[in-house]
Amino acid sequence: MLRVSAPAKINLTLKITGRRDDGYHLLESLVAFADIGDRLFISKSETSSLQLNGPFAAALGDDNIIAEAHVRLASHAQQALHSQIILEKNLPVAAGIGGGSADAAAALRGLAQLHNVDLPLEDIAASLGADVPVCLDTAPAWMSGIGHNIERLADLPPADIVLVNPRLALPTADVFASFAAQGRFSAPIKPPQGFATSADLLDFVRAQGNDLQSAACSLAPQIDDCLTALKKAGFAYVAMSGSGATCFGLSAPGSGRAMAARYRTMREKDWVVAGRLIGA
């Protein structure tokens, strides 16, 4: 049996730079991954099955993206790839941290390894969703276009990260619709070449921010409450990830757990998890 990690994808920055004729938005985002996430357990079997457990399993529907990833990989490999897959769903659903995309990417990686499938996975990942390709690797990345243009970066300076969510699912389409009503796009920038120090990273993320944060807060004021509590807890930088509703705080290595505990005293009913940024 293989145990495959599906780490949370964090949009440390997110700028919306335009919209294509087919409705897809163009974006630029500094993406990082945290040692917080779902896990998949994959083993060969006579027939294929998918089992769901974990604290957020009940929020998943029947048309799980892991099953679709399995079908598409088998089709490309022209093999049945019969497997038992168990998903431990630790990340909240529709939360802006790429949970489903990370699960699909982990399934592709794990199934390919287990069955010795030697195929490029990028095209299959892109067919599953805009965020799936970036989740095939855990190295930080600059993501642009509709999410399929990916430039991997050197590992970021060490940092603790705390993820919080007001236990609210926020549909991405609703947030983009709210953003579109504002009618403002950001100008594209040159991709960063890396960050030598934590101060360099913090300066960059502060300057870029998240274009969807205001739109999301207008739909779900609880997000603003989370951000306020993170600031009071003492984090060096706080923002919303993706289209929300999950928010994050960055802090010096070794300080995240104490700050997460401080946050819980202010918002004890929220989902709160402390971890660290990870590299390739």
N, C-alpha and C positions, 0 to 999 in steps of 0.2 A: 504494500500500500504506500502510495505517495502522499505526503502532507505538503500542500502548496499554499503559500501565503498570498492573500489578496489585500495588500495594504491600501489604506485610505489615500485617495488622490486629493491633494490640497492645491487649490488655485491661490497661490500667494499673491498674485495680481491677476486682474482680468479687465481687459479693455475691449470694447466692442467698436470695431473700426468700419463697419459697413454691413450691407445686406445684399445678397445675391438675388437675381430675378426669381430663383426657385424658392425663395423664402428663408434659406439658410443664412444665419448671421456670420459675419467674419469677425474673428477675434484675435487677440494676442494675450498670452498668459504665461507667467512663470509658474511652472508646476513642480511640486515636490511631493514626496511620499513620506508617510509616518509609519512607525512600527506599531500601528493600531489598525486592525482590520478584520476581515473575514478569513476563514480557513476552509480549504477543500481537502477532502480525503478521497483519493481515487485509487481503485483497484480493478484488475481485470475480472470479468465474470462471464457467465454463459449468456446472459441477457443484460440489457442496459437499464439502469434505474437512477433516479435522482431523489435523495432524501434531504429534507430540510430540518435543521434544528437551530438552536441558539435563540437569544432574546428577541430578535426581530424577524424570526422565520414566519410568524403568523401574518406579517404585513406583505409577504410576497404573494403574487398571483400564480396561476397555473402555467402561464406562458413565460416561464423563467428563461432568461437569456443564456443561462448555462446550458440548458437543453438545446437551444438553437445553436450555440457554439459547437456542441458535440455533433449535431447533425451536419453542420457545414464543414467541419474538419473531416468527418468521415466521408462526405461526398467528394471533397478535394483529394483525399487519400485513396479513394476507391476501395475502402475497407470498412468493415462493420464497426470496428473499434469498440466492441462490447465492453462496458465498464459500469461499475457501481460508483456513483459520485455522492458523497455526503457533504453538504454545505453547512458550515457553522456560521450562521448569520449574526455577526456581532455589531455591524454598522447599521444605523437607522436608514430607512428606505426613503428615496426622493429627498435627499438631504444635502446635495451639493458637494459630496465628497467621493463621487464616482464609485459607489458601492457595487452596483450592477456591472459597470464597465470593468472594474477590477476583478470581479468574479468571473466574467467571461474571458478576460485575458489569462487569468490563472488556470481556467479550464483548458484553454488552448495549449498553454505551456505544459501542463501536467499530462494531458492526454497524448500530446505529441511525444513527450519523453517516455511515458509508460509503454506506448505501442511502437516506439522507434520510427516515428513518422518524420521524415526529413523534408519538410516543406517550409517555404517562407510563410510566416503567419500574418504578416502585415496586411495583405489584401483581405484575408478572411476577417481579421479584426476590424478593418475599416467597414466591411459590409454589415457588421453587427451594431455599429454606433460610432459617433464622432469621437468619443472619449476612449474607446477600447484600444486603439493603437498605442497611445501614450502609456497605457497601463501594462504593456507587454514587458517593460523594463522598469526598474525602480529608480534609475538614475534621474536626477533633476532634468527638466527639459524646458525649452522655449517652444510653445505651441502656437501655431498661427493658422490662417485660413479658416476652414470650418472645424479645425482640430486635427487634421491629418498631416499637416506640415510640422514635423517634429525635429528639433535640433537638440541633441543631448548635450548637457553641460557638465562641467566638472562638479564633484560633490560640493554641496553648500557648506559654509562654516557650521560647526556643531551648534545645535540649538534644541532646547526642549520645546514641545508644542502641546497645548491642551486644546482638545476639541469639545465643544459644548453644543447642545441642541435643545431647544425648548419642547422637544418631543412633538414636533410639528412637521408633517410632510408638506412640501411646497412644490407643486408641479412646475417644471421648468418653463413650459409653454406659457403659463400665467405670468411668470416674472418677465419673460421676454415681451409679452404683450404690453405689460405695464411700462417697460422700458421704451418700447416703440412709440408709445403715446407721447413720450418726452421729445422724440425726434432729434436726438443729439448723438453723434458718433465721435469717437476719439481719433486723433491723427496717429497713424502707425509710427513706430520707432524702430531703430536698429536693435536686433537681438543683443542682449547682454553677453559678454564673453566669459563671464564668471565673476565671482566675488571673493576677494582675497581675505576680507575680514567680516565679522558680524556687523560692524558699523556700515560697511559698504552694502550689505544685503538689506539692512533696515532702511538705509537712505533710499534705496531703489524701490522697495515695496511701499514705503510711505509716499513717494512721488507718484507711483502708478495707481495704487488703490484698486477698487473693484467697481466698475461702471454699473453693475446690476444691484449694488447694495441698497441704494436709495429706493429703487423700484420694489425690491423685495420687502424693505421695511414698510413701505406704504401698504403692502398687502398683509404683512404680518408684523405688527408693532413689537411683538415679543422679541424679534431679532435685535431691535435697538436696545431692548432691556438687557439681552445677553451681552451685547457689546459694552454697554455701560458697566455691567458687573465685572467683565474681564478687565476693563481699565482700572476699576477700583481695586481689583485683586493685584495689580502691580505689573502687568505684562508690558514688555517693551514695545510691542506692536499688536494690535487687535484688528480683525477684519472678518468679513463674511467670506466663505469659500464658495466658488461657483455661483449657482443661482439660489443658494441657501436651502434650508434655514440654518445649517451648521455654521458656527463661527469658530475662530481659533485665536489663540494668543501665543506669541513667541516670547521666549525668555532664555536666560543664560542656562547652559547645561547644569543639571542638578537642582534647578529651582522650580521646575514645573509642578511637581507633586504638591509642594507646599502652597503654591498659588492656586492649584485646583481645589485644595481643601478650603482655602479662603473663599473661592468662588461658591462652593457648595453651601457655605453659611449664608450666602445672600440668595441663592436660587437652588434650594435643596431638591426640587422635583425635576430639574433638568438632567439630561444625559450628559455626563462629564467624564472624560477619559484623558489621562496624562500619558505622554510618550515623548518621542524625540524624532527629529527629521532623520531619514535614512538616505544612504547613497546607493550607488550601483550594486 
